[in-house]
């Protein structure tokens, strides 16, 4: 079956690369949107206890919703296609980014914050020069988790017309064609593992011992 799947890719390169490109674009845009929402939101709520409780509880509730359910919810709201899939994947990526960022910012060494306050730093200066640099490993770890989840979650995008490599899996299941299923499943697994590995190396390179602390 592996040989048959590889042969199919060789004979249908344009179709395969189109699906691969759509899968990567869908995942990349979703992750970018989640970062643009999650990081500023974490900063916004760090000193607002009541708002933080509401936001964190809401995000924790989102974590309990299965990926397929999130995609299904988007269908009656936004229809089908690429953009509804991106919105659904953004919702999927948001919890690890926001929660890791919030916890990282919140749990910064209080002695460092107190020392900065004693030196006359403003709240903004403490945020940009103390909290964010010290919380960076946790923030990066959240983005790393989100990236892998989005790449895997995009497999379900065909159910709402999003396309991508998941199309091959859906067709393979409907036609009981294991070779076609592997055309989608193997690249997705490789993408997820490669992303985890590369971002893990980047985390160690940029943050060293702090990444595992």
C-alpha positions, 0 to 999 in steps of 0.5 A: 500500500505504501508503494501504491500511495507513493506511486499515486503521488508521483503520478498526481503531483499537481493535485498532491502539491495543491492539497499540501499547499492548501493544508500549510496555508490553512494551518499557517494563517490559523496559527498567525491569527491565534498568535495575534489574538492570544498574545495581546489578550494575555497581556491585557488580562494579566493585571485584571483579575476579574476579566482574567477569570472570565477569559481563562474559564472561557478558553478552558471550556473551548479546550473541552470541545472536540476539533470536529465539533468546532468545525461543525459549529462553524458550518451554520455560522460561516458556511463552508470553504477555506475561511470557515476552516481557518476560523475553526482552526484559530479557535483550536489554536487559541487555548494553548497560546493564551493559557501558556502566555498568561501563566508565563506572564503571571508566574514571573519571579515576583522578586524580579518584578518587585526589584523593577518596581523599586527601581522606578519602572512603570507597569509598561516597562516591567511588562516589556523588560521583565515579564515578557522576556522571562515568560518567553519560553512558556509563550513559545511552548504554547505556540509550539503546541498550537502549531502541532494541533492545528496541523493535525486538526486541519485534517478534518477541514474537508468536512466543511469544505476546507480542503487540504491533505485531509481530502485524501483521507476522507476519499480513502475512507469513503471508497475503502481505498487504503492507498489513497488514505495513506496519501493524506495520512503519512504527509500529515504525520510527517508534517506534525512530527517535523514541526514538533522536532524543529520547534523543539530545537528552536526552543532549546536554541533560543531559551536553553535551560529555561525551556525545560525549567 
